[in-house]
Amino acid sequence: MIGAEVVKKLEHEDESEALEEGLCSLSRVRDWYNLEGEVSIFTHEMVDADAAFSAALMSIVRPDAEVFLVPADTVVDREGSIAVDMISGENGVKGFEEGSAFGELTRILTRLGVIPPRLFTRFADHLNLTDSGKRCNDRIALPGLVLSWRYAGLDDMTIVSRAHEILSGMMTGMEENRTRVNKSRNLPIKDGIALNLTSGGHDRKTLARRGAYMVVVQHEGSGQSVILTSRGQRAGLDLNEVSNQLPDKWFIHPSGFLACYGSRKAPKSPAESGIPLEGLCKIIRDWLVSTLGYVPEAVI
C-alpha cells in the first residue's frame, strides 16, 4: 500500500509533468505558427476525427502549410513541421492531458489569440472524450461523421478537406454573427419595436436585451416581416392574433413567432406586400401596447 505522502508526491510529479508537457506543446505550436518560410503539417494515415480536424485546424491558421499523411509511427523531424495526433518525434502534439490533439491545439491557439475563444469548444470537448475512449452522448458525432465520409469512398486528404470546410465555415459564421451583434446595438427601437431596413440580418438576443419585443424588417432582398424576439416570446405574444389585420397573402407561422411577406428563402418585393411600412408598424405597435397593457420602453 502506498502511503499518503508518497501518493501526494506522485500526484505532484504528475502535475509537474503535465504542466511541462503543456508548456512544451504551447512553445512548439507558437514557434511553428510564427515560422517564416515553408511550414508543413503531418498527421497519420487512415485519419480519425482527431487527426482530420487537428490537421484542418492547423491548415486554417497557416493556409500556406502543406499537409502530409504518413504512417502513425513515423518520427516527424522535418524542419518547419508540426505533427498532430502523433506521438513520435519532437514535433508531435498528441494532447494526452487534454484528451485529444484537437482539444490541446484549440486551447493553445485560443491562449495565443490566434482563434477566438469558445469558437471550437464543443468540438474540442467532444473529441477530448471520444479520443480518450470515454463515453460521449454529444450530438456532434465527429467520429461517426468521419466514418461516414470513409464509407462514402472519400480518401484521407478529402476527409481533411471536408473537416477544413466545417471549421472555416464556423469561423466565418462567428465573424458574421459578430457583425450582426454590432449592427443590432445601433438599430432604432421605439415602443418595444426594433426596425431593420438594411440587409445582413440582425441579432435578436441583442435587440431583446435592449428592450425590443419584436423586429420589423423591410428590405428589397427579402420583403417585409415581423419577428418576435425572446422578450416577445416570454411575454406570450402570438402574431396569429394580428392575422385579420394583415393581407391574406402574408404567411404567419403556426407557432406565432413570425409573420412575413417574403424572406431570404423566398424573396419578394416589399412594394407588393399589400401594406406600407408605416401602416405595418402602426398595426404592430397598437397590438403590442394593447396586449401588454403599457407602452414598452427601451432598456438601453
Secondary structure by P-SEA (a helix, b strand, c coil): cccaaaaaaaaaaaaaaaaaaaaaaaaaaaaaaaccccccccccccccaaaaaaaaaaaaacccbbbbbcccccccccccbbbcccccccccccccccccaaaaaaaaaaaacccccccaaaaaaaaaaaaaccccccccaaaaaaaaaaaacccaaaaaaaaaaaaaaaaaaaaaaaaaaaaaacccccccbbbbcccccccaaaaaaacccbbbbbcccccccccccaaaaaaccccccccccccccccccccccccccccccbbbbcccccccaaaaaaaaaaaaaaaacbbbbbcc
